[in-house]
Amino acid sequence: MATVNLQNISKTFGEVRALSPLDLHVKEGEFFSLLGPSGCGKTTLLRIISGLESPSSGEVRIDGSNVTALSPQRRNVGIVFQNYALFPHMTVFQNVAYGLEVKKMPGSEIRRRVEDILGKVHLLEKVNIPVPLLSGGEQQRVAVARAVVVEPRILLFDEPLSNLDHALRVETRAEIKRLQREVGITTIYVTHDQGEALALSDRIAILNKGVVQQIGTPDELYFHPHNAFTASFIGHANLFSAIACREYFGVQGLTESELLAVLPEEIILSNNSGKAKGKISSKEFSGSSVEYTIDFLGQFVKAHHPSSEKGLIGEIGNEICFSFDASAQR
């Protein structure tokens, strides 16, 4: 396990600034995610940590040592790529053993380590199968095993689940979380998927346009966003102006420039109670809830209503009232 410290890291490509100067600290054994939309700089930052990219300014420190000028091989980091980067002509065993063979370890030690890690990722029974015959989820687990077996100080993931369907993503992320906890390795994980980051991470850094917007635990980011971008990106929060808050929801004390973030699950829907009214523009059933989009004064308000409550009449085109508990807003 290791700590990672980024000090005044920035990156420009010609005239384009990919990363504004930032500081970041990842704790020993932590599962830390870099989350943001496409093009926000998260993969660039991961490549700088790995040594695949050099920063325009600043230092990368692993366990206190300045590794900014070191190659990826000398940093002792493991990387799992989006496309897995497996050797298609090799078996599962040969893929996982490759890094150990490069280090010229004894054959008996290689076999012990490979079998141990394949047991941890539930692939021991497929040890001699060529990787092209595996499912996408199994190939991803081989990639993780290959990265972990060399016992790196840090494990880096770059959008590792984006090629999998939803069911496999949920299953594989649970495996990644379990393995990370079992091995105890410091992990930095890049994703654009909010649900993925919230489910996996101890802490998350949210990036937008090369700038860190907020760093915190999933709970802190979801319930206590520091700005409008974090509120809308991490929890799809509805942002109401100070005027709307006063006139329609009875919320006082906001300055004219302030916005109030209200989560979709905090919106209370009603057929006939509430000053705020809008027209339902979309309605989606998602199992435990029905997700409504309401056109309110030209703003689209998201609301989640329990699907078990049958009394609400809410069809597309209908007018509906809504409110929220002002005393619960922070």
VENJOQUI-V228236 format. One record per residue. N is the residue number from 1. SS is DSSP state (2 for helix, 1 for strand, 0 for the rest). PSI is psi in degrees with one decimal (NA if undefined). D_CENTER is the distance of its C-alpha to the mean C-alpha in Angstrom with 1 decimal. Layout:
n->N ss->SS psi->PSI d_center->D_CENTER
n->N ss->SS psi->PSI d_center->D_CENTER
//
This chain:
n->1 ss->0 psi->152.5 d_center->21.1
n->2 ss->0 psi->159.4 d_center->20.8
n->3 ss->0 psi->155.1 d_center->19.7
n->4 ss->1 psi->128.2 d_center->18.2
n->5 ss->1 psi->124.5 d_center->19.6
n->6 ss->1 psi->127.0 d_center->19.2
n->7 ss->1 psi->113.5 d_center->22.2
n->8 ss->1 psi->38.8 d_center->22.9
n->9 ss->1 psi->131.3 d_center->20.8
n->10 ss->1 psi->163.6 d_center->21.3
n->11 ss->1 psi->129.7 d_center->21.6
n->12 ss->1 psi->144.7 d_center->23.9
n->13 ss->1 psi->98.6 d_center->24.9
n->14 ss->0 psi->-118.5 d_center->28.5
n->15 ss->0 psi->-3.4 d_center->28.4
n->16 ss->1 psi->125.5 d_center->24.7
n->17 ss->1 psi->109.4 d_center->22.6
n->18 ss->1 psi->-34.2 d_center->19.1
n->19 ss->1 psi->125.2 d_center->18.3
n->20 ss->1 psi->155.5 d_center->20.3
n->21 ss->1 psi->129.7 d_center->21.4
n->22 ss->1 psi->155.0 d_center->18.8
n->23 ss->1 psi->141.6 d_center->19.0
n->24 ss->1 psi->138.6 d_center->16.3
n->25 ss->1 psi->123.6 d_center->17.0
n->26 ss->1 psi->126.3 d_center->15.1
n->27 ss->0 psi->160.9 d_center->17.2
n->28 ss->0 psi->127.6 d_center->18.9
n->29 ss->0 psi->6.1 d_center->17.2
n->30 ss->0 psi->147.7 d_center->14.0
n->31 ss->1 psi->106.3 d_center->10.5
n->32 ss->1 psi->126.3 d_center->8.8
n->33 ss->1 psi->143.7 d_center->5.4
n->34 ss->1 psi->113.1 d_center->6.2
n->35 ss->1 psi->137.2 d_center->4.7
n->36 ss->0 psi->171.0 d_center->7.7
n->37 ss->0 psi->168.8 d_center->10.2
n->38 ss->0 psi->136.9 d_center->12.2
n->39 ss->0 psi->10.1 d_center->14.5
n->40 ss->0 psi->-11.6 d_center->12.9
n->41 ss->0 psi->0.5 d_center->13.6
n->42 ss->2 psi->-41.0 d_center->10.4
n->43 ss->2 psi->-37.7 d_center->12.0
n->44 ss->2 psi->-43.0 d_center->15.3
n->45 ss->2 psi->-41.2 d_center->14.2
n->46 ss->2 psi->-40.7 d_center->13.1
n->47 ss->2 psi->-32.8 d_center->16.5
n->48 ss->2 psi->-41.6 d_center->18.3
n->49 ss->2 psi->-39.2 d_center->17.1
n->50 ss->2 psi->-23.4 d_center->18.2
n->51 ss->0 psi->0.5 d_center->21.5
n->52 ss->0 psi->-16.0 d_center->21.1
n->53 ss->0 psi->142.7 d_center->21.4
n->54 ss->0 psi->139.2 d_center->23.6
n->55 ss->0 psi->155.2 d_center->22.8
n->56 ss->0 psi->-27.3 d_center->25.3
n->57 ss->1 psi->161.7 d_center->25.6
n->58 ss->1 psi->179.3 d_center->24.6
n->59 ss->1 psi->145.2 d_center->24.2
n->60 ss->1 psi->123.0 d_center->21.7
n->61 ss->1 psi->129.3 d_center->22.9
n->62 ss->1 psi->120.3 d_center->22.2
n->63 ss->0 psi->37.2 d_center->24.1
n->64 ss->0 psi->-13.2 d_center->26.0
n->65 ss->1 psi->134.8 d_center->27.3
n->66 ss->1 psi->111.5 d_center->26.9
n->67 ss->0 psi->14.2 d_center->25.5
n->68 ss->0 psi->-37.3 d_center->25.1
n->69 ss->0 psi->-0.7 d_center->28.0
n->70 ss->0 psi->149.7 d_center->27.3
n->71 ss->0 psi->163.4 d_center->26.4
n->72 ss->2 psi->-38.0 d_center->23.4
n->73 ss->2 psi->-36.0 d_center->26.0
n->74 ss->2 psi->-8.3 d_center->27.3
n->75 ss->2 psi->-16.1 d_center->24.0
n->76 ss->0 psi->57.5 d_center->23.5
n->77 ss->1 psi->147.6 d_center->19.8
n->78 ss->1 psi->138.5 d_center->18.5
n->79 ss->1 psi->131.8 d_center->16.3
n->80 ss->1 psi->116.8 d_center->14.9
n->81 ss->0 psi->164.6 d_center->14.9
n->82 ss->0 psi->-38.5 d_center->13.8
n->83 ss->0 psi->13.5 d_center->17.4
n->84 ss->0 psi->-39.7 d_center->18.1
n->85 ss->0 psi->40.8 d_center->21.1
n->86 ss->0 psi->159.8 d_center->23.4
n->87 ss->0 psi->111.0 d_center->27.2
n->88 ss->0 psi->-22.0 d_center->28.5
n->89 ss->0 psi->1.9 d_center->32.0
n->90 ss->0 psi->159.7 d_center->31.1
n->91 ss->1 psi->174.1 d_center->30.7
n->92 ss->2 psi->-48.6 d_center->27.8
n->93 ss->2 psi->-47.3 d_center->29.8
n->94 ss->2 psi->-38.0 d_center->30.6
n->95 ss->2 psi->-47.5 d_center->27.1
n->96 ss->2 psi->-34.1 d_center->25.9
n->97 ss->2 psi->-13.8 d_center->29.2
n->98 ss->2 psi->-49.6 d_center->29.1
n->99 ss->2 psi->-33.5 d_center->27.6
n->100 ss->2 psi->-36.1 d_center->30.0
n->101 ss->2 psi->-36.8 d_center->32.9
n->102 ss->2 psi->-34.8 d_center->32.2
n->103 ss->0 psi->-0.6 d_center->32.6
n->104 ss->0 psi->43.5 d_center->35.9
n->105 ss->0 psi->154.0 d_center->35.3
n->106 ss->0 psi->146.5 d_center->38.1
n->107 ss->2 psi->-39.2 d_center->37.8
n->108 ss->2 psi->-37.5 d_center->38.0
n->109 ss->2 psi->-38.9 d_center->35.1
n->110 ss->2 psi->-47.7 d_center->33.0
n->111 ss->2 psi->-41.5 d_center->33.8
n->112 ss->2 psi->-47.0 d_center->33.1
n->113 ss->2 psi->-43.9 d_center->29.6
n->114 ss->2 psi->-45.9 d_center->28.6
n->115 ss->2 psi->-35.3 d_center->30.0
n->116 ss->2 psi->-47.7 d_center->28.3
n->117 ss->2 psi->-34.0 d_center->24.7
n->118 ss->2 psi->-32.4 d_center->25.4
n->119 ss->2 psi->-38.3 d_center->26.6
n->120 ss->2 psi->-31.2 d_center->23.3
n->121 ss->0 psi->12.8 d_center->21.4
n->122 ss->0 psi->44.1 d_center->24.2
n->123 ss->0 psi->14.1 d_center->25.7
n->124 ss->2 psi->-33.2 d_center->28.9
n->125 ss->2 psi->-9.0 d_center->31.0
n->126 ss->2 psi->24.7 d_center->29.8
n->127 ss->0 psi->-32.4 d_center->30.5
n->128 ss->0 psi->11.9 d_center->33.1
n->129 ss->0 psi->135.7 d_center->31.6
n->130 ss->1 psi->138.9 d_center->30.8
n->131 ss->2 psi->-28.6 d_center->27.0
n->132 ss->2 psi->-18.1 d_center->27.8
n->133 ss->2 psi->-3.2 d_center->29.0
n->134 ss->0 psi->158.3 d_center->25.7
n->135 ss->0 psi->168.1 d_center->23.2
n->136 ss->2 psi->-41.5 d_center->19.9
n->137 ss->2 psi->-38.5 d_center->18.2
n->138 ss->2 psi->-40.1 d_center->21.0
n->139 ss->2 psi->-38.1 d_center->20.7
n->140 ss->2 psi->-39.5 d_center->17.1
n->141 ss->2 psi->-34.4 d_center->18.4
n->142 ss->2 psi->-42.9 d_center->21.2
n->143 ss->2 psi->-41.2 d_center->18.9
n->144 ss->2 psi->-44.1 d_center->17.1
n->145 ss->2 psi->-42.4 d_center->20.7
n->146 ss->2 psi->-37.3 d_center->22.1
n->147 ss->2 psi->-37.0 d_center->19.6
n->148 ss->2 psi->-31.7 d_center->20.2
n->149 ss->2 psi->-25.8 d_center->24.0
n->150 ss->0 psi->2.4 d_center->25.0
n->151 ss->0 psi->59.1 d_center->23.7
n->152 ss->0 psi->160.5 d_center->21.7
n->153 ss->0 psi->-31.2 d_center->21.1
n->154 ss->1 psi->143.0 d_center->17.4
n->155 ss->1 psi->126.6 d_center->15.0
n->156 ss->1 psi->134.2 d_center->12.8
n->157 ss->1 psi->130.4 d_center->10.5
n->158 ss->1 psi->98.4 d_center->10.3
n->159 ss->0 psi->53.2 d_center->8.6
n->160 ss->0 psi->-17.9 d_center->10.7
n->161 ss->0 psi->4.8 d_center->10.6
n->162 ss->0 psi->-20.9 d_center->11.3
n->163 ss->0 psi->1.2 d_center->15.0
n->164 ss->0 psi->153.1 d_center->15.2
n->165 ss->0 psi->171.3 d_center->16.4
n->166 ss->2 psi->-47.0 d_center->14.8
n->167 ss->2 psi->-42.1 d_center->16.9
n->168 ss->2 psi->-35.1 d_center->16.2
n->169 ss->2 psi->-46.8 d_center->12.4
n->170 ss->2 psi->-43.9 d_center->12.8
n->171 ss->2 psi->-44.2 d_center->15.5
n->172 ss->2 psi->-36.4 d_center->14.0
n->173 ss->2 psi->-32.7 d_center->10.8
n->174 ss->2 psi->-38.5 d_center->13.4
n->175 ss->2 psi->-41.3 d_center->15.5
n->176 ss->2 psi->-43.9 d_center->13.0
n->177 ss->2 psi->-45.0 d_center->12.5
n->178 ss->2 psi->-44.8 d_center->16.3
n->179 ss->2 psi->-41.2 d_center->17.2
n->180 ss->2 psi->-40.7 d_center->15.3
n->181 ss->2 psi->-41.0 d_center->17.1
n->182 ss->2 psi->-42.1 d_center->20.3
n->183 ss->2 psi->-30.7 d_center->20.4
n->184 ss->0 psi->24.6 d_center->19.1
n->185 ss->0 psi->140.6 d_center->17.6
n->186 ss->1 psi->127.1 d_center->15.6
n->187 ss->1 psi->133.1 d_center->12.2
n->188 ss->1 psi->125.9 d_center->10.0
n->189 ss->1 psi->122.8 d_center->6.9
n->190 ss->1 psi->131.1 d_center->6.1
n->191 ss->1 psi->155.3 d_center->4.3
n->192 ss->0 psi->-1.1 d_center->5.8
n->193 ss->0 psi->112.4 d_center->5.2
n->194 ss->2 psi->-44.8 d_center->5.2
n->195 ss->2 psi->-39.1 d_center->6.9
n->196 ss->2 psi->-47.8 d_center->5.0
n->197 ss->2 psi->-42.7 d_center->2.8
n->198 ss->2 psi->-37.6 d_center->6.4
n->199 ss->2 psi->-33.3 d_center->8.2
n->200 ss->2 psi->-31.6 d_center->7.5
n->201 ss->0 psi->147.9 d_center->7.5
n->202 ss->0 psi->-43.9 d_center->10.8
n->203 ss->1 psi->160.4 d_center->9.8
n->204 ss->1 psi->139.0 d_center->7.3
n->205 ss->1 psi->123.6 d_center->8.9
n->206 ss->1 psi->126.3 d_center->8.8
n->207 ss->1 psi->147.6 d_center->10.8
n->208 ss->1 psi->124.6 d_center->13.4
n->209 ss->0 psi->41.0 d_center->16.3
n->210 ss->0 psi->6.6 d_center->16.1
n->211 ss->1 psi->133.5 d_center->16.2
n->212 ss->1 psi->120.7 d_center->14.0
n->213 ss->1 psi->-39.6 d_center->14.2
n->214 ss->1 psi->147.7 d_center->13.4
n->215 ss->1 psi->132.5 d_center->12.3
n->216 ss->1 psi->179.8 d_center->12.4
n->217 ss->0 psi->161.3 d_center->11.7
n->218 ss->2 psi->-42.0 d_center->9.9
n->219 ss->2 psi->-44.2 d_center->13.5
n->220 ss->2 psi->-44.0 d_center->14.5
n->221 ss->2 psi->-37.9 d_center->12.0
n->222 ss->2 psi->-44.6 d_center->12.8
n->223 ss->2 psi->-17.8 d_center->16.5
n->224 ss->0 psi->59.6 d_center->17.4
n->225 ss->0 psi->143.7 d_center->15.8
n->226 ss->0 psi->-20.1 d_center->17.9
n->227 ss->0 psi->175.0 d_center->18.3
n->228 ss->2 psi->-37.5 d_center->18.4
n->229 ss->2 psi->-48.0 d_center->15.4
n->230 ss->2 psi->-43.5 d_center->13.0
n->231 ss->2 psi->-44.7 d_center->15.0
n->232 ss->2 psi->-30.6 d_center->14.9
n->233 ss->2 psi->-44.5 d_center->11.4
n->234 ss->2 psi->-35.7 d_center->9.6
n->235 ss->2 psi->7.4 d_center->12.6
n->236 ss->0 psi->39.8 d_center->14.6
n->237 ss->0 psi->148.1 d_center->17.3
n->238 ss->1 psi->134.9 d_center->20.8
n->239 ss->1 psi->115.7 d_center->22.4
n->240 ss->1 psi->138.0 d_center->26.1
n->241 ss->1 psi->164.1 d_center->28.6
n->242 ss->2 psi->-38.1 d_center->31.1
n->243 ss->2 psi->-47.2 d_center->33.9
n->244 ss->2 psi->-39.6 d_center->32.3
n->245 ss->2 psi->-41.5 d_center->31.5
n->246 ss->2 psi->-47.9 d_center->35.1
n->247 ss->2 psi->-32.2 d_center->36.8
n->248 ss->2 psi->-22.0 d_center->34.9
n->249 ss->2 psi->-0.8 d_center->33.1
n->250 ss->0 psi->23.4 d_center->35.4
n->251 ss->0 psi->122.2 d_center->32.9
n->252 ss->0 psi->166.8 d_center->34.8
n->253 ss->0 psi->-1.1 d_center->34.2
n->254 ss->0 psi->141.0 d_center->31.6
n->255 ss->0 psi->163.7 d_center->32.6
n->256 ss->0 psi->-27.5 d_center->33.0
n->257 ss->0 psi->-8.5 d_center->29.9
n->258 ss->0 psi->150.2 d_center->27.6
n->259 ss->1 psi->147.3 d_center->25.2
n->260 ss->1 psi->125.1 d_center->24.4
n->261 ss->1 psi->125.1 d_center->21.0
n->262 ss->1 psi->122.2 d_center->21.6
n->263 ss->0 psi->151.5 d_center->19.0
n->264 ss->2 psi->-36.0 d_center->20.1
n->265 ss->2 psi->-10.6 d_center->20.9
n->266 ss->2 psi->-9.2 d_center->23.2
n->267 ss->0 psi->129.7 d_center->25.3
n->268 ss->1 psi->119.7 d_center->28.6
n->269 ss->1 psi->147.4 d_center->30.4
n->270 ss->1 psi->151.3 d_center->34.1
n->271 ss->0 psi->-26.7 d_center->36.9
n->272 ss->0 psi->14.6 d_center->39.3
n->273 ss->0 psi->117.3 d_center->38.0
n->274 ss->0 psi->139.9 d_center->36.3
n->275 ss->0 psi->-32.4 d_center->37.3
n->276 ss->1 psi->126.5 d_center->34.2
n->277 ss->1 psi->147.1 d_center->34.7
n->278 ss->1 psi->173.8 d_center->33.0
n->279 ss->1 psi->134.6 d_center->33.1
n->280 ss->1 psi->119.0 d_center->30.7
n->281 ss->1 psi->-21.8 d_center->29.3
n->282 ss->1 psi->157.0 d_center->27.1
n->283 ss->1 psi->124.0 d_center->26.6
n->284 ss->1 psi->128.3 d_center->24.2
n->285 ss->1 psi->127.1 d_center->24.6
n->286 ss->0 psi->26.6 d_center->21.4
n->287 ss->0 psi->-93.3 d_center->23.3
n->288 ss->0 psi->-17.4 d_center->23.3
n->289 ss->1 psi->162.3 d_center->23.3
n->290 ss->1 psi->127.1 d_center->24.6
n->291 ss->1 psi->116.1 d_center->22.5
n->292 ss->1 psi->144.4 d_center->24.9
n->293 ss->1 psi->124.6 d_center->24.8
n->294 ss->1 psi->127.7 d_center->27.8
n->295 ss->1 psi->108.7 d_center->29.6
n->296 ss->1 psi->106.4 d_center->30.6
n->297 ss->0 psi->39.0 d_center->32.6
n->298 ss->0 psi->-0.2 d_center->30.8
n->299 ss->1 psi->138.4 d_center->27.3
n->300 ss->1 psi->116.3 d_center->25.1
n->301 ss->1 psi->128.7 d_center->24.3
n->302 ss->1 psi->135.3 d_center->21.8
n->303 ss->1 psi->136.5 d_center->23.1
n->304 ss->1 psi->121.9 d_center->22.3
n->305 ss->1 psi->132.1 d_center->25.6
n->306 ss->1 psi->127.9 d_center->26.2
n->307 ss->0 psi->-16.6 d_center->27.7
n->308 ss->0 psi->-18.2 d_center->30.2
n->309 ss->0 psi->106.0 d_center->32.0
n->310 ss->0 psi->-11.8 d_center->34.4
n->311 ss->0 psi->-19.4 d_center->36.5
n->312 ss->0 psi->127.9 d_center->34.5
n->313 ss->0 psi->112.2 d_center->35.8
n->314 ss->0 psi->86.7 d_center->33.1
n->315 ss->0 psi->157.8 d_center->33.5
n->316 ss->0 psi->130.2 d_center->32.5
n->317 ss->0 psi->-20.3 d_center->35.1
n->318 ss->0 psi->150.7 d_center->36.0
n->319 ss->1 psi->142.0 d_center->36.1
n->320 ss->1 psi->147.6 d_center->34.2
n->321 ss->1 psi->151.3 d_center->34.1
n->322 ss->1 psi->157.9 d_center->31.1
n->323 ss->1 psi->-175.7 d_center->30.6
n->324 ss->0 psi->162.2 d_center->28.4
n->325 ss->0 psi->101.6 d_center->29.4
n->326 ss->2 psi->-32.0 d_center->30.0
n->327 ss->2 psi->-19.6 d_center->30.6
n->328 ss->2 psi->-8.8 d_center->27.1
n->329 ss->0 psi->141.4 d_center->25.5
n->330 ss->0 psi->NA d_center->24.5
//
